[in-house]
Amino acid sequence: MHPLADNTPTLLTRGYAWAPELRRRHGDRRAVPTRLMGRPALLLHGPEAVDFFYDERHVLRHGALPGPVLDTLFGRGAVHTLDGEAHRVRKELFTTRLMAPEGVHALGRLAREHWLRTVDGLRGRRGVLFDEMAVALAAAACEWSGVPRTPGPAVRLLAEDCVAMVDGFATPGPRHWKARRARRRQERDLARTVEDVRRGAAAAAHGGGSTVVEAVAAHRDADGSPLDPHTAAVELLNILRPTVAITWFTAFAAHALHRFPTVLEELRADDGPYARAFAHEVRRCYPFVPFVGGLAARDLRFDGRDVPEGTLVLLDVPGHHRDPDLWPEPQRFDPGRFLGREPEPGELIAQGGGNARTGHRCPGEDITVHLLATLATTLADTGLHMPEQDLRIPVRRIPTRPRSGVIMQVPPRLTRRVPAP
């Protein structure tokens, strides 16, 4: 694999099309050798590749994420960089808090309430859904987690910083440096919050109840030591940032409701199973990550090809979700694919594959699906008008979104049917 040309420039120019195009040039093989960021790499595809990739005996995360991604998206020392027992113990901090149904539903209620307040404040005016939803989600995440942020400029800054961290992780230049500044600012503020909690000041302010912030402050890693304030701040951001990042999916949901009026009517008629199926189909059809990566834990073989220890192993996510061998008519937007069933662990991999409790699948996936279903129903029921605008979604931009951010015209009077989630 070493003589191969480095594909990093092509990735930067082709975006989400890079992995599927690379596979097509190699006859749609399940394992394609390449080089990325100066390292030998192997691009994998297919259900067997998902099982292979999410087996820690095969692929490790420690050392796989490049510094620029850690300094923008995940943070130094984050759970994403750990393996084995260290990863499992740290991940319990997330799974215990984030995967409990009552916690998921509580965050869903708060997100809906904050969004409806936003819409009420925009009556008779226009707003950019992407921007306003990010603020509503930041306010809901702070209230739910116990992060002390007064509604107003502080919450809006948190929303803008979380968006910047996601928006700048995969590109050089101004977006990337903005993401780094945003992370440093929020890590500094949240480290102070953790120190306040440990001194008891914030706990008293919140009535002494058990909050997510208090759980992070009290957490002990596999070696029995508490998180240092910086690492605790990193993990708090790994709760707040992904919640705010759901604004990408809500913009995609609004795009889908605009393009497919029959889906809009179905969603208005059934906000339960259909809304959840709609959320799954949005995550399948609209791109968010171009691939996920790790390092070969030892000398391996996959699809008849040697995978030397330390090789950068990549899993093709967009190609997986558009594979006609896995999805009938993959280009068609059809929430009915998921009616009456949940996706199998290796089927829909927008937020990873395998088991969320024991592996590297995102522990916040249930939150994403529930919030997206709740907010999509809210969007459908509030009757927001979308004036003429540029709704194209550029595949070369990572992460992508509708060019306009989805401009919405809020009527002076709202008629809505928005049941509690």
KOLROVEX-337688 format. One record per residue: x, y, z of N, C-alpha, C in turn. Coordinates in steps of 0.02 Angstrom, whole numbers, padded with zeros to 5 digits, always signed. Layout:
<recs>
XYZXYZXYZ...
</recs>
This chain:
<recs>
+00041-00060+00000+00000+00000+00000+00043+00064+00000+00107+00058+00018+00149+00118+00025+00160+00156-00040+00167+00122-00099+00179+00161-00160+00120+00202-00184+00062+00192-00157+00003+00227-00180+00007+00302-00167-00022+00341-00213-00024+00414-00204-00070+00432-00146-00053+00486-00112-00094+00509-00056-00160+00539-00083-00216+00516-00055-00282+00536-00078-00312+00594-00039-00273+00624+00007-00301+00678+00048-00326+00736+00006-00288+00760-00045-00314+00816-00085-00380+00798-00120-00386+00736-00144-00448+00715-00177-00506+00714-00127-00493+00691-00067-00545+00692-00015-00569+00762-00002-00523+00809+00002-00541+00879+00017-00582+00910-00039-00571+00888-00101-00608+00917-00157-00672+00880-00174-00675+00815-00158-00734+00774-00177-00782+00763-00119-00760+00773-00057-00806+00768-00001-00838+00700+00006-00903+00699+00012-00940+00637+00024-00936+00589-00035-00920+00614-00094-00915+00571-00153-00849+00533-00155-00801+00552-00112-00734+00524-00116-00733+00448-00109-00762+00422-00055-00758+00350-00041-00795+00309-00094-00859+00326-00111-00892+00287-00164-00856+00290-00231-00828+00348-00249-00792+00353-00312-00728+00311-00311-00693+00311-00255-00632+00270-00249-00649+00197-00257-00703+00175-00228-00723+00105-00234-00743+00089-00306-00779+00134-00339-00798+00121-00409-00737+00114-00454-00686+00155-00442-00625+00150-00482-00590+00083-00472-00604+00050-00417-00574-00015-00403-00625-00072-00410-00675-00061-00453-00722-00114-00467-00769-00130-00409-00784-00081-00367-00830-00090-00310-00807-00146-00264-00742-00152-00255-00716-00201-00208-00736-00183-00136-00736-00233-00092-00753-00222-00022-00695-00195+00018-00635-00198-00010-00575-00172+00024-00531-00139-00028-00519-00074-00022-00481-00036-00071-00422-00002-00036-00360-00017-00058-00302+00015-00027-00294+00087-00051-00269+00130-00008-00256+00199-00026-00206+00228+00024-00194+00292+00019-00155+00328+00070-00194+00390+00089-00193+00406+00153-00229+00465+00177-00188+00497+00233-00179+00562+00229-00139+00599+00278-00070+00569+00287-00042+00544+00230+00025+00516+00230+00030+00445+00256-00027+00414+00272-00025+00347+00303-00057+00296+00256-00032+00234+00256-00066+00181+00219-00135+00170+00249-00184+00162+00205-00253+00155+00228-00289+00103+00187-00343+00077+00215-00385+00029+00180-00458+00050+00191-00493+00062+00135-00563+00082+00137-00606+00020+00132-00650+00010+00181-00692-00050+00184-00765-00032+00170-00802-00083+00145-00872-00072+00128-00911-00137+00139-00974-00131+00161-01019-00188+00165-01033-00210+00237-01084-00252+00246-01103-00275+00314-01046-00311+00349-01008-00352+00313-00951-00386+00345-00899-00336+00367-00892-00282+00329-00844-00230+00348-00865-00195+00412-00930-00184+00422-00955-00153+00483-00938-00197+00543-00952-00262+00537-00936-00309+00592-00861-00309+00606-00821-00310+00554-00748-00310+00561-00724-00246+00594-00749-00189+00571-00725-00125+00595-00742-00114+00669-00801-00135+00690-00822-00121+00759-00804-00177+00808-00760-00221+00788-00732-00272+00832-00665-00246+00858-00659-00234+00924-00598-00205+00951-00537-00250+00945-00549-00314+00929-00492-00359+00915-00460-00341+00848-00498-00305+00807-00474-00287+00740-00453-00214+00734-00495-00169+00758-00484-00098+00746-00487-00060+00812-00436-00018+00824-00431+00022+00885-00439+00096+00868-00461+00136+00917-00469+00208+00906-00409+00248+00932-00375+00221+00983-00320+00260+01013-00266+00274+00960-00251+00338+00950-00201+00358+00902-00227+00365+00831-00291+00348+00820-00317+00350+00751-00340+00419+00731-00367+00457+00779-00394+00522+00761-00339+00573+00755-00333+00608+00699-00280+00658+00691-00291+00717+00738-00236+00750+00755-00238+00806+00801-00289+00859+00783-00294+00880+00719-00343+00932+00702-00415+00913+00719-00431+00847+00714-00499+00825+00731-00509+00827+00807-00458+00807+00845-00463+00809+00917-00469+00881+00942-00433+00927+00910-00432+00996+00932-00494+01036+00912-00538+01004+00874-00599+01038+00853-00661+00999+00873-00666+00936+00850-00729+00899+00858-00734+00864+00925-00687+00821+00942-00695+00777+01000-00661+00802+01063-00602+00833+01057-00565+00855+01115-00512+00804+01137-00458+00830+01164-00403+00786+01187-00426+00747+01248-00413+00681+01248-00432+00639+01304-00503+00615+01304-00540+00627+01249-00611+00609+01246-00621+00533+01245-00681+00512+01262-00698+00441+01262-00686+00409+01194-00693+00448+01141-00684+00421+01073-00614+00395+01061-00565+00418+01101-00495+00400+01090-00473+00340+01132-00518+00312+01172-00501+00258+01217-00522+00190+01189-00492+00137+01215-00509+00069+01195-00513+00026+01258-00541-00034+01249-00541-00083+01302-00577-00061+01365-00549-00080+01423-00581-00066+01487-00586+00009+01500-00536+00047+01480-00538+00120+01489-00597+00150+01452-00609+00125+01391-00666+00150+01352-00732+00130+01383-00737+00067+01406-00801+00043+01434-00820+00081+01497-00771+00092+01541-00785+00127+01603-00804+00200+01590-00766+00234+01546-00783+00303+01530-00852+00307+01496-00866+00258+01453-00929+00261+01416-00990+00251+01461-00980+00216+01517-01035+00208+01564-01062+00276+01588-01017+00324+01592-01038+00392+01610-01092+00417+01562-01085+00400+01497-01133+00423+01447-01194+00377+01444-01182+00311+01444-01238+00265+01435-01286+00267+01494-01260+00274+01554-01303+00276+01612-01349+00337+01610-01322+00394+01589-01360+00457+01588-01401+00465+01525-01371+00447+01467-01400+00465+01404-01449+00414+01376-01443+00351+01397-01484+00299+01366-01545+00281+01406-01553+00310+01465-01613+00298+01504-01673+00331+01469-01728+00294+01457-01784+00322+01419-01812+00386+01449-01814+00390+01516-01843+00450+01546-01800+00512+01532-01733+00502+01529-01689+00558+01513-01696+00580+01441-01702+00531+01396-01711+00547+01325-01775+00586+01314-01829+00563+01345-01894+00597+01336-01894+00666+01368-01859+00673+01424-01856+00739+01456-01820+00789+01411-01765+00768+01380-01730+00812+01334-01773+00828+01273-01811+00778+01249-01856+00790+01193-01908+00843+01209-01937+00840+01268-01987+00890+01288-01956+00960+01291-01896+00964+01320-01863+01029+01325-01846+01057+01256-01822+01015+01212-01805+01038+01144-01866+01065+01109-01922+01030+01115-01984+01052+01083-02007+01119+01112-02004+01124+01179-02026+01186+01211-01982+01245+01190-01917+01236+01189-01873+01291+01170-01882+01309+01096-01894+01260+01053-01905+01276+00983-01971+01314+00974-02023+01294+01009-02087+01329+01002-02081+01401+01028-02042+01412+01080-02031+01481+01103-01994+01521+01049-01947+01489+01016-01911+01523+00962-01958+01542+00906-02001+01495+00886-02049+01509+00832-02097+01565+00853-02121+01563+00915-02165+01616+00939-02131+01684+00935-02066+01686+00949-02030+01749+00947-02017+01775+00877-02027+01732+00827-02016+01751+00757-02080+01762+00719-02137+01765+00753-02201+01773+00717-02199+01834+00672-02222+01822+00610-02225+01876+00561-02158+01894+00530-02106+01856+00546-02039+01872+00520-02007+01809+00491-01950+01819+00460-01911+01764+00435-01854+01747+00482-01834+01684+00480-01775+01662+00519-01741+01605+00482-01679+01592+00499-01641+01536+00470-01647+01477+00518-01681+01426+00496-01695+01369+00540-01632+01340+00569-01580+01331+00529-01518+01301+00554-01491+01340+00614-01488+01405+00608-01459+01447+00661-01503+01448+00723-01568+01457+00713-01614+01463+00770-01623+01396+00806-01623+01341+00768-01629+01275+00799-01568+01260+00843-01509+01281+00820-01448+01270+00860-01454+01303+00928-01481+01363+00931-01489+01399+00995-01541+01364+01038-01596+01343+01008-01648+01307+01047-01620+01242+01076-01581+01206+01036-01552+01143+01061-01500+01156+01115-01461+01209+01108-01412+01226+01160-01447+01243+01225-01501+01281+01222-01538+01299+01282-01568+01237+01315-01595+01191+01274-01624+01129+01301-01570+01086+01333-01512+01081+01300-01458+01039+01326-01431+01066+01392-01426+01132+01398-01402+01162+01461-01452+01149+01517-01515+01160+01504-01566+01149+01555-01568+01076+01576-01563+01031+01529-01567+00959+01542-01506+00934+01580-01447+00960+01563-01385+00934+01592-01365+00968+01656-01394+01026+01670-01374+01063+01729-01317+01110+01718-01297+01122+01655-01245+01171+01641-01273+01241+01652-01243+01280+01696-01272+01345+01713-01259+01397+01659-01307+01406+01615-01303+01457+01563-01368+01496+01563-01364+01561+01574-01423+01603+01573-01448+01611+01502-01512+01598+01488-01538+01607+01420-01522+01676+01393-01501+01679+01331-01481+01742+01301-01414+01736+01268-01371+01787+01274-01306+01787+01239-01262+01727+01255-01261+01703+01318-01217+01648+01337-01238+01583+01301-01303+01571+01297-01327+01511+01263-01315+01517+01188-01327+01576+01160-01315+01585+01088-01241+01575+01072-01196+01600+01115-01125+01589+01104-01108+01515+01107-01136+01479+01156-01125+01407+01160-01148+01373+01096-01207+01391+01071-01233+01362+01010-01186+01375+00951-01165+01438+00945-01120+01456+00889-01054+01419+00894-01028+01412+00956-00964+01377+00964-00971+01303+00949-01026+01272+00970-01036+01200+00956-01044+01189+00880-01080+01233+00847-01086+01229+00774-01017+01237+00741-00978+01284+00766-00911+01296+00737-00867+01235+00744-00870+01200+00802-00829+01141+00813-00844+01087+00762-00907+01078+00747-00927+01027+00698-00911+01051+00627-00925+01114+00614-00918+01141+00547-00846+01145+00523-00798+01150+00570-00729+01160+00550-00683+01102+00560-00709+01043+00579-00664+00988+00597-00631+00957+00535-00662+00962+00476-00639+00924+00418-00612+00967+00363-00594+01028+00378-00571+01073+00325-00515+01118+00351-00465+01130+00311-00414+01179+00331-00440+01250+00320-00405+01298+00350-00423+01367+00338-00464+01399+00392-00500+01454+00377-00536+01493+00427-00586+01453+00468-00624+01408+00436-00673+01369+00474-00639+01327+00528-00581+01299+00512-00545+01257+00560-00519+01298+00618-00491+01357+00605-00464+01397+00659-00520+01425+00703-00576+01440+00673-00634+01461+00712-00656+01404+00759-00654+01343+00734-00673+01285+00775-00626+01276+00834-00562+01285+00822-00513+01279+00877-00525+01332+00931-00537+01394+00910-00551+01447+00959-00614+01433+00998-00665+01408+00964-00728+01392+00997-00718+01338+01050-00681+01286+01032-00670+01232+01081-00631+01257+01141-00578+01295+01129-00538+01320+01186-00581+01362+01233-00624+01404+01205-00667+01448+01246-00715+01406+01288-00748+01357+01257-00797+01318+01294-00765+01270+01343-00707+01241+01325-00673+01198+01373-00652+01237+01435-00629+01298+01425-00608+01340+01482-00668+01354+01528-00725+01373+01498-00783+01390+01538-00812+01329+01574-00813+01272+01539-00842+01212+01569-00795+01182+01622-00730+01191+01615-00684+01168+01667-00697+01207+01732-00712+01272+01726-00729+01311+01785-00795+01286+01815-00842+01267+01773-00906+01241+01797-00894+01177+01838-00852+01133+01813-00837+01070+01848-00804+01085+01916-00758+01132+01916-00726+01150+01980-00776+01179+02029-00823+01219+02004-00876+01247+02047-00919+01191+02076-00936+01142+02035-00977+01086+02059-00939+01048+02113-00876+01037+02102-00837+00999+02152-00830+01037+02217-00833+01103+02213-00833+01143+02275-00902+01148+02306-00953+01124+02269-01020+01125+02296-01061+01186+02278-01030+01236+02247-01066+01298+02233-01122+01287+02183-01108+01253+02127-01159+01243+02077-01212+01194+02100-01192+01143+02139-01242+01095+02163-01293+01129+02207-01270+01175+02249-01317+01211+02291-01364+01255+02250-01336+01285+02197-01376+01328+02154-01431+01290+02119-01419+01225+02106-01468+01184+02071-01508+01141+02120-01508+01159+02182-01549+01124+02231-01521+01058+02254-01457+01045+02238-01425+00984+02262-01446+00922+02224-01485+00928+02169-01507+00870+02132-01451+00840+02092-01462+00778+02070-01412+00743+02030-01418+00763+01957-01369+00798+01930-01370+00821+01862-01316+00787+01822-01318+00796+01756-01265+00770+01713-01198+00801+01731-01197+00866+01745-01135+00900+01764-01106+00869+01827-01148+00856+01876-01124+00826+01938-01099+00755+01926-01131+00718+01881-01108+00650+01865-01039+00651+01833-01028+00699+01787-00962+00705+01756-00910+00725+01808-00927+00772+01851-00880+00794+01902-00861+00738+01951-00908+00692+01963-00896+00638+02011-00868+00575+01979-00867+00571+01913-00847+00510+01879-00775+00491+01895-00763+00425+01901-00695+00399+01909-00681+00350+01852-00622+00356+01823-00602+00314+01767-00582+00244+01790-00561+00203+01743-00546+00133+01758-00491+00126+01811-00446+00176+01815-00393+00173+01865-00414+00203+01932-00477+00222+01938-00503+00248+02001-00494+00323+02010-00463+00356+01963-00450+00428+01971-00507+00469+01940-00522+00528+01970-00572+00572+01941-00544+00604+01878-00589+00628+01836-00567+00664+01776-00537+00731+01797-00481+00750+01766-00455+00817+01778-00505+00866+01748-00505+00930+01771-00556+00977+01748-00559+00984+01672-00501+00982+01638-00502+00989+01566-00537+00930+01533-00520+00868+01553-00552+00810+01523-00626+00808+01540-00644+00828+01600-00715+00832+01618-00752+00882+01573-00719+00938+01558-00749+00987+01512-00756+00958+01442-00706+00920+01420-00710+00887+01355-00771+00842+01351-00782+00802+01404-00838+00755+01403-00905+00791+01410-00907+00846+01446-00969+00886+01447-00984+00912+01377-00933+00934+01342-00943+00957+01273-00964+00900+01228-00945+00839+01245-00966+00781+01205-01038+00761+01220-01070+00799+01265-01143+00794+01274-01177+00854+01241-01150+00913+01253-01181+00974+01227-01173+00979+01151-01111+00968+01127-01098+00977+01055-01140+00932+01011-01144+00866+01025-01186+00824+00981-01260+00842+00984-01283+00866+01042-01353+00887+01046-01366+00947+01000-01321+00996+01003-01327+01054+00958-01321+01032+00885-01278+00982+00872-01267+00960+00804-01329+00928+00772-01378+00912+00812-01441+00886+00783-01473+00939+00739-01451+01001+00745-01477+01054+00700-01463+01036+00627-01408+01000+00612-01397+00978+00543-01453+00932+00520-01472+00884+00562-01524+00838+00543-01592+00872+00538-01605+00921+00581-01670+00955+00577-01674+00997+00512-01618+01026+00491-01618+01061+00426-01630+01012+00369-01600+00952+00374-01613+00901+00324-01686+00879+00326-01714+00873+00386-01784+00854+00393-01829+00905+00360-01816+00969+00371-01856+01021+00340-01849+01018+00264-01789+01003+00240-01778+00995+00168-01820+00938+00141-01821+00882+00176-01861+00824+00154-01936+00839+00155-01960+00874+00206-02031+00891+00210-02051+00939+00153-02004+00981+00133-02018+01027+00077-02019+00989+00011-01974+00942+00003-01969+00905-00061-02023+00852-00069-02046+00823-00014-02091+00766-00019-02155+00780+00020-02203+00816-00011-02265+00835+00024-02304+00775+00051-02302+00718+00017-02339+00660+00043-02310+00637+00109-02244+00643+00117-02212+00625+00181-02234+00674+00235-02240+00738+00216-02264+00788+00264-02333+00770+00290-02378+00750+00246-02446+00732+00267-02445+00669+00311-02403+00621+00293-02398+00560+00334-02374+00577+00404-02326+00623+00408-02298+00642+00473-02351+00679+00515-02391+00720+00483-02444+00754+00519-02497+00706+00545-02507+00652+00508-02560+00604+00526-02536+00555+00580-02471+00543+00584-02445+00493+00631-02379+00517+00659-02379+00543+00721-02318+00570+00750-02282+00518+00793-02304+00455+00791-02272+00403+00832-02223+00362+00790-02244+00301+00769-02198+00258+00730-02174+00290+00666-02217+00328+00631-02196+00358+00568-02142+00411+00580-02149+00450+00634-02100+00502+00648-02031+00471+00662-02030+00415+00696-01966+00382+00710-01937+00352+00645-01981+00323+00604-01958+00297+00540-01931+00353+00496-01965+00411+00497-01942+00469+00460-01872+00490+00483-01861+00491+00549-01796+00510+00576-01741+00462+00551-01755+00398+00550-01706+00350+00525-01691+00362+00451-01742+00376+00411-01732+00385+00340-01694+00450+00325-01705+00501+00365-01665+00562+00358-01592+00547+00370-01578+00508+00422-01508+00492+00438-01477+00447+00385-01517+00406+00351-01491+00365+00297-01477+00405+00234-01522+00449+00215-01519+00482+00150-01474+00544+00148-01470+00579+00203-01432+00643+00204-01364+00632+00235-01310+00653+00202-01243+00637+00227-01222+00681+00286-01186+00651+00332-01158+00689+00388-01084+00674+00395-01065+00610+00404-00994+00592+00406-00976+00556+00341-00917+00570+00313-00897+00536+00250-00870+00466+00262-00842+00454+00320-00817+00388+00340-00799+00392+00414-00787+00334+00444-00759+00331+00511-00694+00292+00506-00648+00304+00553-00582+00275+00547-00554+00248+00612-00508+00201+00607-00472+00173+00664-00407+00143+00639-00370+00110+00683-00306+00080+00666-00310+00005+00676-00281-00033+00629-00279-00106+00635-00241-00125+00698-00274-00165+00741-00245-00182+00806-00187-00231+00800-00185-00269+00745-00132-00319+00733-00133-00336+00658-00090-00378+00637-00091-00400+00567-00155-00440+00555-00193-00419+00504-00258-00449+00491-00266-00463+00417-00322-00495+00400-00343-00503+00331-00418-00487+00326-00435-00452+00272-00506-00438+00258-00517-00443+00183-00567-00481+00164-00585-00489+00094-00524-00510+00052-00484-00554+00080-00427-00580+00044-00367-00533+00041-00369-00479+00078-00315-00430+00076-00281-00424+00144-00215-00421+00144-00178-00412+00207-00190-00341+00234-00198-00337+00300-00206-00273+00334-00152-00270+00389-00094-00242+00374-00040-00240+00425-00059-00200+00486-00032-00219+00543-00044-00183+00605-00028-00108+00595-00071-00065+00622-00061+00007+00617-00090+00039+00555-00116-00002+00508-00148+00026+00448-00209+00067+00468-00218+00124+00436-00278+00164+00446-00336+00129+00411-00386+00108+00450-00444+00072+00423-00503+00120+00421-00533+00127+00361-00588+00173+00351-00651+00135+00331-00708+00156+00357-00772+00125+00340-00814+00175+00301-00833+00156+00241-00871+00199+00195-00944+00204+00219-00963+00263+00246-01030+00272+00272-01081+00292+00218-01068+00344+00177-01118+00361+00125-01130+00304+00076-01077+00268+00057-01086+00213+00011-01127+00157+00041-01118+00146+00105-01157+00094+00140-01231+00110+00137-01248+00173+00148-01318+00193+00151-01351+00199+00082-01311+00196+00029-01338+00199-00040-01323+00135-00079-01307+00082-00045-01289+00019-00077-01353-00017-00098-01365-00029-00164-01426-00063-00186-01431-00135-00162-01375-00165-00143-01378-00233-00115-01407-00233-00045-01406-00176-00012-01431-00170+00057-01499-00135+00060-01512-00090+00012-01571-00048+00014-01606-00049-00054-01666-00075-00059-01703-00071-00122-01715+00002-00141-01703+00019-00203-01710+00088-00227-01678+00138-00177-01613+00133-00169-01579+00172-00117-01585+00247-00125-01596+00272-00187-01601+00345-00197-01670+00372-00177-01717+00328-00165-01786+00350-00149-01792+00364-00074-01821+00422-00057-01833+00439+00014-01898+00404+00035-01892+00355+00079-01950+00314+00097-01946+00293+00171-01978+00332+00215-01978+00313+00286-02010+00245+00299-02051+00221+00251-02083+00156+00259-02033+00099+00267-01971+00110+00248-01919+00059+00258-01914+00038+00331-01928+00085+00375-01916+00073+00446-01981+00068+00487-02038+00069+00453-02101+00063+00490-02106-00006+00521-02122-00008+00585-02131-00071+00620-02068-00107+00639-02011-00075+00630-01948-00107+00649-01894-00055+00662-01845-00075+00701-01786-00034+00712-01729-00061+00669-01684-00019+00645-01627-00043+00605-01584-00092+00644-01556-00140+00607-01509-00186+00637-01443-00149+00653-01403-00174+00700-01342-00138+00721-01295-00122+00664-01290-00165+00613-01244-00152+00558-01278-00125+00496-01342-00106+00502-01381-00086+00444-01377-00010+00433-01398+00028+00482-01396+00101+00479-01339+00124+00524-01286+00153+00494-01225+00167+00532-01208+00242+00533-01260+00284+00529-01249+00356+00531-01212+00377+00594-01222+00339+00649-01187+00354+00712-01150+00293+00738-01125+00254+00691-01084+00197+00709-01122+00131+00704-01084+00077+00710-01113+00010+00709-01098-00026+00774-01125-00087+00780-01113-00127+00839-01156-00105+00898-01132-00119+00958-01170-00108+01019-01150-00042+01051-01200+00000+01067-01186+00066+01095-01158+00062+01166-01177+00011+01204-01155+00006+01274-01084-00020+01280-01064-00066+01237-00999-00098+01245-00949-00078+01191-00972-00050+01135-00927-00034+01080-00923+00040+01067-00906+00057+01005-00895+00127+00987-00955+00159+00952-01012+00127+00952-01072+00160+00926-01089+00219+00971-01114+00273+00941-01128+00334+00980-01180+00321+01034-01164+00336+01098-01212+00324+01151-01272+00372+01148-01265+00426+01111-01320+00474+01105-01365+00463+01046-01360+00404+01014-01401+00392+00954-01475+00394+00970-01496+00365+01026-01567+00367+01044-01591+00438+01053-01549+00481+01081-01567+00551+01088-01576+00583+01020-01529+00570+00974-01534+00599+00907-01599+00579+00873-01614+00514+00875-01675+00489+00842-01737+00519+00874-01740+00520+00940-01800+00545+00974-01808+00620+00963-01754+00658+00969-01760+00731+00958-01777+00746+00886-01747+00710+00839-01762+00722+00769-01835+00706+00753-01860+00650+00780-01931+00633+00769-01976+00685+00800-01961+00707+00860-02001+00757+00895-02001+00824+00859-01942+00846+00839-01937+00911+00807-01964+00910+00735-01957+00854+00700-01985+00849+00633-02061+00853+00637-02091+00821+00686-02164+00825+00696-02184+00897+00711-02145+00930+00752-02159+01000+00769-02155+01044+00707-02104+01034+00666-02098+01072+00604-02158+01060+00558-02179+00998+00553-02236+00982+00510-02300+01015+00534-02308+01018+00600-02372+01042+00628-02376+01117+00635-02319+01152+00634-02323+01225+00643-02334+01262+00577-02332+01227+00521-02350+01258+00457-02305+01314+00436-02240+01307+00448-02193+01359+00427-02187+01360+00351-02184+01420+00324-02178+01428+00251-02105+01437+00233-02083+01404+00178-02015+01411+00155-02016+01450+00089-01995+01513+00090-01994+01553+00029-01942+01528-00020-01941+01555-00080-01892+01537-00130-01822+01547-00103-01779+01498-00111-01711+01500-00082-01669+01446-00114-01604+01446-00099-01558+01397-00125-01553+01339-00076-01588+01285-00091-01589+01226-00046-01542+01171-00070-01498+01187-00117-01450+01136-00139-01405+01115-00081-01385+01051-00082-01343+01023-00030-01277+01003-00062-01224+01042-00054-01160+01027-00088-01125+00966-00059-01111+00916-00101-01080+00855-00076-01005+00864-00064-00976+00917-00089-00904+00927-00078-00889+00959-00011-00939+00987+00022-00929+01021+00086-00941+00972+00143-00893+00966+00189-00900+00922+00247-00892+00964+00310-00942+00963+00355-01008+00933+00347-01051+00979+00303-01096+00948+00266-01138+00986+00221-01204+01005+00253-01241+01048+00219-01308+01068+00240-01339+01108+00183-01404+01119+00184-01434+01161+00132-01400+01229+00130-01386+01254+00070-01348+01315+00063-01379+01374+00100-01445+01378+00100-01480+01435+00131-01484+01428+00206-01470+01369+00233-01482+01356+00304-01555+01343+00319-01597+01344+00269-01670+01336+00270-01703+01398+00301-01718+01445+00256-01753+01506+00277-01827+01489+00286-01854+01510+00342-01926+01497+00357-01961+01563+00369-02022+01567+00344-02066+01624+00357-02117+01602+00408-02117+01635+00466-02162+01616+00520-02226+01658+00514-02284+01627+00507-02346+01666+00500-02361+01705+00564-02399+01760+00559-02416+01799+00619-02456+01759+00670-02497+01713+00646-02537+01671+00691-02522+01599+00675-02509+01559+00726-02491+01489+00717-02548+01444+00738-02562+01396+00696-02609+01342+00714-02569+01279+00716-02565+01248+00773-02522+01189+00777-02554+01134+00819-02536+01074+00801-02554+01015+00840-02489+00980+00857-02464+00995+00916-02399+00968+00936-02406+00930+01002-02419+00866+00999-02426+00827+01061-02359+00820+01095-02362+00807+01159-02301+00795+01197-02268+00731+01172-02201+00729+01169-02167+00670+01145-02173+00612+01195
</recs>
